[in-house]
Amino acid sequence: MPQIPLSKRINELLVLAVLDHGPAHGYQIALSVEERTGGAFSFQHGTLYPILHRLEGDGRV
């Protein structure tokens, strides 16, 4: 299994934490993560959807 950097793992966990409360669109996920972390974490343009695709490909969403 390839090693995935810790920062990507944290982002995946943040996305999964939001989705644990129910379905959400990408924009809703980004807003929720920023809100829940008090702005400590936010997604840069173009980073959220690759995470969602990876999670979907792994069967986690």
PDB file of N, CA, C, O and CB in Angstrom:
ATOM      1  N   MET A   1       0.847  -1.172   0.000  1.00  0.00           N
ATOM      2  CA  MET A   1       0.000   0.000   0.000  1.00  0.00           C
ATOM      3  C   MET A   1       0.898   1.243   0.000  1.00  0.00           C
ATOM      4  O   MET A   1       1.807   1.343   0.825  1.00  0.00           O
ATOM      5  CB  MET A   1      -0.967  -0.006   1.227  1.00  0.00           C
ATOM      6  N   PRO A   2       0.658   2.179  -0.904  1.00  0.00           N
ATOM      7  CA  PRO A   2       1.502   3.375  -0.962  1.00  0.00           C
ATOM      8  C   PRO A   2       1.285   4.267   0.261  1.00  0.00           C
ATOM      9  O   PRO A   2       0.181   4.363   0.797  1.00  0.00           O
ATOM     10  CB  PRO A   2       1.215   4.166  -2.246  1.00  0.00           C
ATOM     11  N   GLN A   3       2.361   4.910   0.679  1.00  0.00           N
ATOM     12  CA  GLN A   3       2.283   5.837   1.806  1.00  0.00           C
ATOM     13  C   GLN A   3       1.625   7.143   1.359  1.00  0.00           C
ATOM     14  O   GLN A   3       1.979   7.698   0.319  1.00  0.00           O
ATOM     15  CB  GLN A   3       3.692   6.109   2.392  1.00  0.00           C
ATOM     16  N   ILE A   4       0.689   7.618   2.134  1.00  0.00           N
ATOM     17  CA  ILE A   4       0.013   8.883   1.845  1.00  0.00           C
ATOM     18  C   ILE A   4       0.453   9.880   2.911  1.00  0.00           C
ATOM     19  O   ILE A   4       0.402   9.574   4.103  1.00  0.00           O
ATOM     20  CB  ILE A   4      -1.563   8.716   1.823  1.00  0.00           C
ATOM     21  N   PRO A   5       0.888  11.078   2.491  1.00  0.00           N
ATOM     22  CA  PRO A   5       1.341  12.079   3.469  1.00  0.00           C
ATOM     23  C   PRO A   5       0.284  12.379   4.528  1.00  0.00           C
ATOM     24  O   PRO A   5      -0.918  12.306   4.275  1.00  0.00           O
ATOM     25  CB  PRO A   5       1.724  13.367   2.756  1.00  0.00           C
ATOM     26  N   LEU A   6       0.768  12.715   5.711  1.00  0.00           N
ATOM     27  CA  LEU A   6      -0.119  12.993   6.840  1.00  0.00           C
ATOM     28  C   LEU A   6      -1.121  14.099   6.530  1.00  0.00           C
ATOM     29  O   LEU A   6      -2.280  14.013   6.934  1.00  0.00           O
ATOM     30  CB  LEU A   6       0.697  13.372   8.058  1.00  0.00           C
ATOM     31  N   SER A   7      -0.687  15.132   5.817  1.00  0.00           N
ATOM     32  CA  SER A   7      -1.605  16.237   5.510  1.00  0.00           C
ATOM     33  C   SER A   7      -2.803  15.762   4.690  1.00  0.00           C
ATOM     34  O   SER A   7      -3.924  16.232   4.888  1.00  0.00           O
ATOM     35  CB  SER A   7      -0.866  17.346   4.752  1.00  0.00           C
ATOM     36  N   LYS A   8      -2.560  14.825   3.769  1.00  0.00           N
ATOM     37  CA  LYS A   8      -3.682  14.289   2.986  1.00  0.00           C
ATOM     38  C   LYS A   8      -4.596  13.449   3.862  1.00  0.00           C
ATOM     39  O   LYS A   8      -5.817  13.483   3.706  1.00  0.00           O
ATOM     40  CB  LYS A   8      -3.167  13.448   1.803  1.00  0.00           C
ATOM     41  N   ARG A   9      -4.009  12.695   4.783  1.00  0.00           N
ATOM     42  CA  ARG A   9      -4.819  11.877   5.694  1.00  0.00           C
ATOM     43  C   ARG A   9      -5.702  12.764   6.579  1.00  0.00           C
ATOM     44  O   ARG A   9      -6.871  12.458   6.813  1.00  0.00           O
ATOM     45  CB  ARG A   9      -3.909  10.983   6.573  1.00  0.00           C
ATOM     46  N   ILE A  10      -5.130  13.855   7.061  1.00  0.00           N
ATOM     47  CA  ILE A  10      -5.911  14.772   7.897  1.00  0.00           C
ATOM     48  C   ILE A  10      -7.072  15.341   7.096  1.00  0.00           C
ATOM     49  O   ILE A  10      -8.199  15.404   7.588  1.00  0.00           O
ATOM     50  CB  ILE A  10      -5.022  15.915   8.442  1.00  0.00           C
ATOM     51  N   ASN A  11      -6.801  15.753   5.867  1.00  0.00           N
ATOM     52  CA  ASN A  11      -7.871  16.287   5.016  1.00  0.00           C
ATOM     53  C   ASN A  11      -8.956  15.252   4.782  1.00  0.00           C
ATOM     54  O   ASN A  11     -10.143  15.578   4.806  1.00  0.00           O
ATOM     55  CB  ASN A  11      -7.306  16.758   3.675  1.00  0.00           C
ATOM     56  N   GLU A  12      -8.556  14.000   4.553  1.00  0.00           N
ATOM     57  CA  GLU A  12      -9.538  12.935   4.357  1.00  0.00           C
ATOM     58  C   GLU A  12     -10.396  12.768   5.606  1.00  0.00           C
ATOM     59  O   GLU A  12     -11.616  12.635   5.512  1.00  0.00           O
ATOM     60  CB  GLU A  12      -8.838  11.607   4.007  1.00  0.00           C
ATOM     61  N   LEU A  13      -9.761  12.774   6.766  1.00  0.00           N
ATOM     62  CA  LEU A  13     -10.508  12.617   8.014  1.00  0.00           C
ATOM     63  C   LEU A  13     -11.475  13.772   8.246  1.00  0.00           C
ATOM     64  O   LEU A  13     -12.586  13.569   8.734  1.00  0.00           O
ATOM     65  CB  LEU A  13      -9.548  12.505   9.190  1.00  0.00           C
ATOM     66  N   LEU A  14     -11.054  14.975   7.897  1.00  0.00           N
ATOM     67  CA  LEU A  14     -11.947  16.130   8.031  1.00  0.00           C
ATOM     68  C   LEU A  14     -13.169  15.979   7.133  1.00  0.00           C
ATOM     69  O   LEU A  14     -14.292  16.260   7.551  1.00  0.00           O
ATOM     70  CB  LEU A  14     -11.201  17.431   7.692  1.00  0.00           C
ATOM     71  N   VAL A  15     -12.949  15.536   5.907  1.00  0.00           N
ATOM     72  CA  VAL A  15     -14.062  15.330   4.971  1.00  0.00           C
ATOM     73  C   VAL A  15     -14.983  14.235   5.495  1.00  0.00           C
ATOM     74  O   VAL A  15     -16.204  14.394   5.492  1.00  0.00           O
ATOM     75  CB  VAL A  15     -13.536  14.963   3.556  1.00  0.00           C
ATOM     76  N   LEU A  16     -14.408  13.131   5.943  1.00  0.00           N
ATOM     77  CA  LEU A  16     -15.224  12.033   6.453  1.00  0.00           C
ATOM     78  C   LEU A  16     -16.010  12.450   7.699  1.00  0.00           C
ATOM     79  O   LEU A  16     -17.143  12.010   7.891  1.00  0.00           O
ATOM     80  CB  LEU A  16     -14.342  10.824   6.770  1.00  0.00           C
ATOM     81  N   ALA A  17     -15.418  13.290   8.540  1.00  0.00           N
ATOM     82  CA  ALA A  17     -16.121  13.763   9.739  1.00  0.00           C
ATOM     83  C   ALA A  17     -17.354  14.571   9.361  1.00  0.00           C
ATOM     84  O   ALA A  17     -18.399  14.452  10.001  1.00  0.00           O
ATOM     85  CB  ALA A  17     -15.185  14.611  10.615  1.00  0.00           C
ATOM     86  N   VAL A  18     -17.236  15.386   8.332  1.00  0.00           N
ATOM     87  CA  VAL A  18     -18.391  16.163   7.872  1.00  0.00           C
ATOM     88  C   VAL A  18     -19.445  15.227   7.292  1.00  0.00           C
ATOM     89  O   VAL A  18     -20.631  15.347   7.603  1.00  0.00           O
ATOM     90  CB  VAL A  18     -17.965  17.218   6.817  1.00  0.00           C
ATOM     91  N   LEU A  19     -19.009  14.300   6.452  1.00  0.00           N
ATOM     92  CA  LEU A  19     -19.956  13.399   5.788  1.00  0.00           C
ATOM     93  C   LEU A  19     -20.590  12.405   6.749  1.00  0.00           C
ATOM     94  O   LEU A  19     -21.621  11.810   6.434  1.00  0.00           O
ATOM     95  CB  LEU A  19     -19.261  12.647   4.676  1.00  0.00           C
ATOM     96  N   ASP A  20     -19.986  12.220   7.919  1.00  0.00           N
ATOM     97  CA  ASP A  20     -20.566  11.338   8.928  1.00  0.00           C
ATOM     98  C   ASP A  20     -21.915  11.873   9.412  1.00  0.00           C
ATOM     99  O   ASP A  20     -22.742  11.117   9.923  1.00  0.00           O
ATOM    100  CB  ASP A  20     -19.604  11.178  10.114  1.00  0.00           C
ATOM    101  N   HIS A  21     -22.128  13.171   9.249  1.00  0.00           N
ATOM    102  CA  HIS A  21     -23.389  13.795   9.667  1.00  0.00           C
ATOM    103  C   HIS A  21     -24.433  13.798   8.558  1.00  0.00           C
ATOM    104  O   HIS A  21     -25.563  14.241   8.765  1.00  0.00           O
ATOM    105  CB  HIS A  21     -23.136  15.217  10.128  1.00  0.00           C
ATOM    106  N   GLY A  22     -24.057  13.303   7.378  1.00  0.00           N
ATOM    107  CA  GLY A  22     -25.005  13.240   6.277  1.00  0.00           C
ATOM    108  C   GLY A  22     -24.385  13.711   4.980  1.00  0.00           C
ATOM    109  O   GLY A  22     -23.286  14.265   4.976  1.00  0.00           O
ATOM    110  N   PRO A  23     -25.083  13.493   3.882  1.00  0.00           N
ATOM    111  CA  PRO A  23     -24.561  13.890   2.571  1.00  0.00           C
ATOM    112  C   PRO A  23     -24.349  15.400   2.495  1.00  0.00           C
ATOM    113  O   PRO A  23     -25.063  16.178   3.127  1.00  0.00           O
ATOM    114  CB  PRO A  23     -25.516  13.438   1.457  1.00  0.00           C
ATOM    115  N   ALA A  24     -23.351  15.791   1.707  1.00  0.00           N
ATOM    116  CA  ALA A  24     -23.071  17.219   1.513  1.00  0.00           C
ATOM    117  C   ALA A  24     -22.348  17.406   0.190  1.00  0.00           C
ATOM    118  O   ALA A  24     -21.613  16.529  -0.264  1.00  0.00           O
ATOM    119  CB  ALA A  24     -22.224  17.795   2.690  1.00  0.00           C
ATOM    120  N   HIS A  25     -22.566  18.551  -0.412  1.00  0.00           N
ATOM    121  CA  HIS A  25     -21.844  18.918  -1.630  1.00  0.00           C
ATOM    122  C   HIS A  25     -20.472  19.446  -1.237  1.00  0.00           C
ATOM    123  O   HIS A  25     -20.236  19.800  -0.081  1.00  0.00           O
ATOM    124  CB  HIS A  25     -22.634  19.980  -2.463  1.00  0.00           C
ATOM    125  N   GLY A  26     -19.567  19.494  -2.216  1.00  0.00           N
ATOM    126  CA  GLY A  26     -18.203  19.941  -1.966  1.00  0.00           C
ATOM    127  C   GLY A  26     -18.118  21.282  -1.263  1.00  0.00           C
ATOM    128  O   GLY A  26     -17.368  21.438  -0.299  1.00  0.00           O
ATOM    129  N   TYR A  27     -18.884  22.249  -1.742  1.00  0.00           N
ATOM    130  CA  TYR A  27     -18.853  23.583  -1.138  1.00  0.00           C
ATOM    131  C   TYR A  27     -19.311  23.533   0.317  1.00  0.00           C
ATOM    132  O   TYR A  27     -18.746  24.211   1.176  1.00  0.00           O
ATOM    133  CB  TYR A  27     -19.736  24.556  -1.936  1.00  0.00           C
ATOM    134  N   GLN A  28     -20.337  22.728   0.588  1.00  0.00           N
ATOM    135  CA  GLN A  28     -20.831  22.582   1.956  1.00  0.00           C
ATOM    136  C   GLN A  28     -19.770  21.945   2.846  1.00  0.00           C
ATOM    137  O   GLN A  28     -19.606  22.333   4.003  1.00  0.00           O
ATOM    138  CB  GLN A  28     -22.118  21.742   1.978  1.00  0.00           C
ATOM    139  N   ILE A  29     -19.057  20.970   2.304  1.00  0.00           N
ATOM    140  CA  ILE A  29     -17.993  20.308   3.062  1.00  0.00           C
ATOM    141  C   ILE A  29     -16.907  21.314   3.414  1.00  0.00           C
ATOM    142  O   ILE A  29     -16.464  21.386   4.560  1.00  0.00           O
ATOM    143  CB  ILE A  29     -17.396  19.126   2.259  1.00  0.00           C
ATOM    144  N   ALA A  30     -16.480  22.089   2.424  1.00  0.00           N
ATOM    145  CA  ALA A  30     -15.421  23.078   2.651  1.00  0.00           C
ATOM    146  C   ALA A  30     -15.833  24.088   3.723  1.00  0.00           C
ATOM    147  O   ALA A  30     -15.045  24.404   4.614  1.00  0.00           O
ATOM    148  CB  ALA A  30     -15.081  23.812   1.339  1.00  0.00           C
ATOM    149  N   LEU A  31     -17.055  24.589   3.640  1.00  0.00           N
ATOM    150  CA  LEU A  31     -17.538  25.550   4.638  1.00  0.00           C
ATOM    151  C   LEU A  31     -17.600  24.931   6.026  1.00  0.00           C
ATOM    152  O   LEU A  31     -17.215  25.557   7.013  1.00  0.00           O
ATOM    153  CB  LEU A  31     -18.917  26.076   4.245  1.00  0.00           C
ATOM    154  N   SER A  32     -18.082  23.708   6.094  1.00  0.00           N
ATOM    155  CA  SER A  32     -18.222  23.032   7.373  1.00  0.00           C
ATOM    156  C   SER A  32     -16.865  22.787   8.024  1.00  0.00           C
ATOM    157  O   SER A  32     -16.711  22.988   9.229  1.00  0.00           O
ATOM    158  CB  SER A  32     -18.962  21.714   7.193  1.00  0.00           C
ATOM    159  N   VAL A  33     -15.883  22.356   7.242  1.00  0.00           N
ATOM    160  CA  VAL A  33     -14.542  22.114   7.782  1.00  0.00           C
ATOM    161  C   VAL A  33     -13.961  23.413   8.333  1.00  0.00           C
ATOM    162  O   VAL A  33     -13.424  23.440   9.441  1.00  0.00           O
ATOM    163  CB  VAL A  33     -13.608  21.524   6.694  1.00  0.00           C
ATOM    164  N   GLU A  34     -14.071  24.469   7.567  1.00  0.00           N
ATOM    165  CA  GLU A  34     -13.527  25.751   8.015  1.00  0.00           C
ATOM    166  C   GLU A  34     -14.232  26.233   9.286  1.00  0.00           C
ATOM    167  O   GLU A  34     -13.597  26.751  10.204  1.00  0.00           O
ATOM    168  CB  GLU A  34     -13.660  26.805   6.903  1.00  0.00           C
ATOM    169  N   GLU A  35     -15.546  26.056   9.321  1.00  0.00           N
ATOM    170  CA  GLU A  35     -16.339  26.474  10.475  1.00  0.00           C
ATOM    171  C   GLU A  35     -16.003  25.644  11.707  1.00  0.00           C
ATOM    172  O   GLU A  35     -15.796  26.191  12.790  1.00  0.00           O
ATOM    173  CB  GLU A  35     -17.830  26.363  10.162  1.00  0.00           C
ATOM    174  N   ARG A  36     -15.949  24.329  11.546  1.00  0.00           N
ATOM    175  CA  ARG A  36     -15.703  23.430  12.679  1.00  0.00           C
ATOM    176  C   ARG A  36     -14.306  23.578  13.257  1.00  0.00           C
ATOM    177  O   ARG A  36     -14.097  23.342  14.447  1.00  0.00           O
ATOM    178  CB  ARG A  36     -15.918  22.001  12.257  1.00  0.00           C
ATOM    179  N   THR A  37     -13.353  23.967  12.426  1.00  0.00           N
ATOM    180  CA  THR A  37     -11.970  24.092  12.895  1.00  0.00           C
ATOM    181  C   THR A  37     -11.612  25.535  13.243  1.00  0.00           C
ATOM    182  O   THR A  37     -10.451  25.839  13.516  1.00  0.00           O
ATOM    183  CB  THR A  37     -11.009  23.566  11.837  1.00  0.00           C
ATOM    184  N   GLY A  38     -12.594  26.412  13.233  1.00  0.00           N
ATOM    185  CA  GLY A  38     -12.339  27.804  13.545  1.00  0.00           C
ATOM    186  C   GLY A  38     -11.374  28.460  12.575  1.00  0.00           C
ATOM    187  O   GLY A  38     -10.646  29.385  12.934  1.00  0.00           O
ATOM    188  N   GLY A  39     -11.377  27.970  11.341  1.00  0.00           N
ATOM    189  CA  GLY A  39     -10.511  28.528  10.312  1.00  0.00           C
ATOM    190  C   GLY A  39      -9.107  27.943  10.290  1.00  0.00           C
ATOM    191  O   GLY A  39      -8.292  28.324   9.451  1.00  0.00           O
ATOM    192  N   ALA A  40      -8.815  27.017  11.207  1.00  0.00           N
ATOM    193  CA  ALA A  40      -7.480  26.404  11.242  1.00  0.00           C
ATOM    194  C   ALA A  40      -7.226  25.552  10.004  1.00  0.00           C
ATOM    195  O   ALA A  40      -6.089  25.431   9.549  1.00  0.00           O
ATOM    196  CB  ALA A  40      -7.318  25.549  12.503  1.00  0.00           C
ATOM    197  N   PHE A  41      -8.283  24.965   9.466  1.00  0.00           N
ATOM    198  CA  PHE A  41      -8.174  24.162   8.250  1.00  0.00           C
ATOM    199  C   PHE A  41      -9.137  24.714   7.214  1.00  0.00           C
ATOM    200  O   PHE A  41     -10.284  25.037   7.524  1.00  0.00           O
ATOM    201  CB  PHE A  41      -8.468  22.660   8.536  1.00  0.00           C
ATOM    202  N   SER A  42      -8.669  24.817   5.997  1.00  0.00           N
ATOM    203  CA  SER A  42      -9.527  25.188   4.875  1.00  0.00           C
ATOM    204  C   SER A  42      -8.947  24.537   3.632  1.00  0.00           C
ATOM    205  O   SER A  42      -7.757  24.226   3.578  1.00  0.00           O
ATOM    206  CB  SER A  42      -9.635  26.752   4.710  1.00  0.00           C
ATOM    207  N   PHE A  43      -9.782  24.339   2.649  1.00  0.00           N
ATOM    208  CA  PHE A  43      -9.338  23.690   1.424  1.00  0.00           C
ATOM    209  C   PHE A  43      -8.962  24.728   0.385  1.00  0.00           C
ATOM    210  O   PHE A  43      -9.729  25.647   0.099  1.00  0.00           O
ATOM    211  CB  PHE A  43     -10.423  22.760   0.880  1.00  0.00           C
ATOM    212  N   GLN A  44      -7.784  24.572  -0.171  1.00  0.00           N
ATOM    213  CA  GLN A  44      -7.350  25.427  -1.271  1.00  0.00           C
ATOM    214  C   GLN A  44      -8.116  25.013  -2.524  1.00  0.00           C
ATOM    215  O   GLN A  44      -8.595  23.884  -2.633  1.00  0.00           O
ATOM    216  CB  GLN A  44      -5.799  25.329  -1.495  1.00  0.00           C
ATOM    217  N   HIS A  45      -8.221  25.937  -3.454  1.00  0.00           N
ATOM    218  CA  HIS A  45      -8.912  25.654  -4.713  1.00  0.00           C
ATOM    219  C   HIS A  45      -8.316  24.402  -5.363  1.00  0.00           C
ATOM    220  O   HIS A  45      -7.102  24.303  -5.541  1.00  0.00           O
ATOM    221  CB  HIS A  45      -8.814  26.869  -5.678  1.00  0.00           C
ATOM    222  N   GLY A  46      -9.164  23.470  -5.706  1.00  0.00           N
ATOM    223  CA  GLY A  46      -8.716  22.275  -6.418  1.00  0.00           C
ATOM    224  C   GLY A  46      -8.219  21.135  -5.555  1.00  0.00           C
ATOM    225  O   GLY A  46      -7.716  20.147  -6.089  1.00  0.00           O
ATOM    226  N   THR A  47      -8.341  21.233  -4.236  1.00  0.00           N
ATOM    227  CA  THR A  47      -7.875  20.127  -3.398  1.00  0.00           C
ATOM    228  C   THR A  47      -8.998  19.244  -2.873  1.00  0.00           C
ATOM    229  O   THR A  47      -8.779  18.061  -2.610  1.00  0.00           O
ATOM    230  CB  THR A  47      -7.095  20.668  -2.242  1.00  0.00           C
ATOM    231  N   LEU A  48     -10.182  19.790  -2.717  1.00  0.00           N
ATOM    232  CA  LEU A  48     -11.274  19.018  -2.125  1.00  0.00           C
ATOM    233  C   LEU A  48     -11.776  17.912  -3.046  1.00  0.00           C
ATOM    234  O   LEU A  48     -11.966  16.780  -2.603  1.00  0.00           O
ATOM    235  CB  LEU A  48     -12.419  19.936  -1.767  1.00  0.00           C
ATOM    236  N   TYR A  49     -11.991  18.223  -4.307  1.00  0.00           N
ATOM    237  CA  TYR A  49     -12.584  17.218  -5.198  1.00  0.00           C
ATOM    238  C   TYR A  49     -11.667  16.021  -5.448  1.00  0.00           C
ATOM    239  O   TYR A  49     -12.168  14.900  -5.541  1.00  0.00           O
ATOM    240  CB  TYR A  49     -12.942  17.857  -6.519  1.00  0.00           C
ATOM    241  N   PRO A  50     -10.351  16.202  -5.562  1.00  0.00           N
ATOM    242  CA  PRO A  50      -9.496  15.010  -5.650  1.00  0.00           C
ATOM    243  C   PRO A  50      -9.604  14.125  -4.400  1.00  0.00           C
ATOM    244  O   PRO A  50      -9.539  12.900  -4.495  1.00  0.00           O
ATOM    245  CB  PRO A  50      -8.039  15.429  -5.859  1.00  0.00           C
ATOM    246  N   ILE A  51      -9.767  14.749  -3.244  1.00  0.00           N
ATOM    247  CA  ILE A  51      -9.946  13.974  -2.012  1.00  0.00           C
ATOM    248  C   ILE A  51     -11.245  13.185  -2.082  1.00  0.00           C
ATOM    249  O   ILE A  51     -11.275  12.001  -1.748  1.00  0.00           O
ATOM    250  CB  ILE A  51      -9.942  14.899  -0.769  1.00  0.00           C
ATOM    251  N   LEU A  52     -12.316  13.837  -2.514  1.00  0.00           N
ATOM    252  CA  LEU A  52     -13.602  13.146  -2.636  1.00  0.00           C
ATOM    253  C   LEU A  52     -13.529  12.001  -3.637  1.00  0.00           C
ATOM    254  O   LEU A  52     -14.088  10.930  -3.399  1.00  0.00           O
ATOM    255  CB  LEU A  52     -14.694  14.128  -3.052  1.00  0.00           C
ATOM    256  N   HIS A  53     -12.845  12.219  -4.754  1.00  0.00           N
ATOM    257  CA  HIS A  53     -12.700  11.149  -5.755  1.00  0.00           C
ATOM    258  C   HIS A  53     -11.893   9.982  -5.195  1.00  0.00           C
ATOM    259  O   HIS A  53     -12.226   8.821  -5.436  1.00  0.00           O
ATOM    260  CB  HIS A  53     -12.024  11.691  -7.032  1.00  0.00           C
ATOM    261  N   ARG A  54     -10.829  10.288  -4.444  1.00  0.00           N
ATOM    262  CA  ARG A  54     -10.012   9.227  -3.853  1.00  0.00           C
ATOM    263  C   ARG A  54     -10.832   8.428  -2.841  1.00  0.00           C
ATOM    264  O   ARG A  54     -10.788   7.197  -2.833  1.00  0.00           O
ATOM    265  CB  ARG A  54      -8.753   9.821  -3.176  1.00  0.00           C
ATOM    266  N   LEU A  55     -11.578   9.128  -1.989  1.00  0.00           N
ATOM    267  CA  LEU A  55     -12.416   8.444  -1.003  1.00  0.00           C
ATOM    268  C   LEU A  55     -13.486   7.596  -1.677  1.00  0.00           C
ATOM    269  O   LEU A  55     -13.793   6.492  -1.226  1.00  0.00           O
ATOM    270  CB  LEU A  55     -13.070   9.458  -0.064  1.00  0.00           C
ATOM    271  N   GLU A  56     -14.045   8.113  -2.750  1.00  0.00           N
ATOM    272  CA  GLU A  56     -15.053   7.357  -3.500  1.00  0.00           C
ATOM    273  C   GLU A  56     -14.426   6.118  -4.137  1.00  0.00           C
ATOM    274  O   GLU A  56     -15.004   5.032  -4.094  1.00  0.00           O
ATOM    275  CB  GLU A  56     -15.702   8.244  -4.585  1.00  0.00           C
ATOM    276  N   GLY A  57     -13.247   6.286  -4.724  1.00  0.00           N
ATOM    277  CA  GLY A  57     -12.553   5.158  -5.350  1.00  0.00           C
ATOM    278  C   GLY A  57     -12.188   4.071  -4.354  1.00  0.00           C
ATOM    279  O   GLY A  57     -12.155   2.888  -4.690  1.00  0.00           O
ATOM    280  N   ASP A  58     -11.912   4.491  -3.113  1.00  0.00           N
ATOM    281  CA  ASP A  58     -11.584   3.537  -2.052  1.00  0.00           C
ATOM    282  C   ASP A  58     -12.836   2.926  -1.425  1.00  0.00           C
ATOM    283  O   ASP A  58     -12.738   2.058  -0.558  1.00  0.00           O
ATOM    284  CB  ASP A  58     -10.751   4.220  -0.975  1.00  0.00           C
ATOM    285  N   GLY A  59     -14.017   3.381  -1.865  1.00  0.00           N
ATOM    286  CA  GLY A  59     -15.270   2.863  -1.331  1.00  0.00           C
ATOM    287  C   GLY A  59     -15.633   3.420   0.036  1.00  0.00           C
ATOM    288  O   GLY A  59     -16.447   2.828   0.745  1.00  0.00           O
ATOM    289  N   ARG A  60     -15.045   4.549   0.417  1.00  0.00           N
ATOM    290  CA  ARG A  60     -15.323   5.122   1.739  1.00  0.00           C
ATOM    291  C   ARG A  60     -16.435   6.158   1.712  1.00  0.00           C
ATOM    292  O   ARG A  60     -16.948   6.536   2.765  1.00  0.00           O
ATOM    293  CB  ARG A  60     -14.072   5.748   2.301  1.00  0.00           C
ATOM    294  N   VAL A  61     -16.821   6.628   0.519  1.00  0.00           N
ATOM    295  CA  VAL A  61     -17.972   7.531   0.405  1.00  0.00           C
ATOM    296  C   VAL A  61     -18.804   7.100  -0.776  1.00  0.00           C
ATOM    297  O   VAL A  61     -19.829   7.716  -1.067  1.00  0.00           O
ATOM    298  CB  VAL A  61     -17.527   9.015   0.253  1.00  0.00           C
TER     299      VAL A  61
END
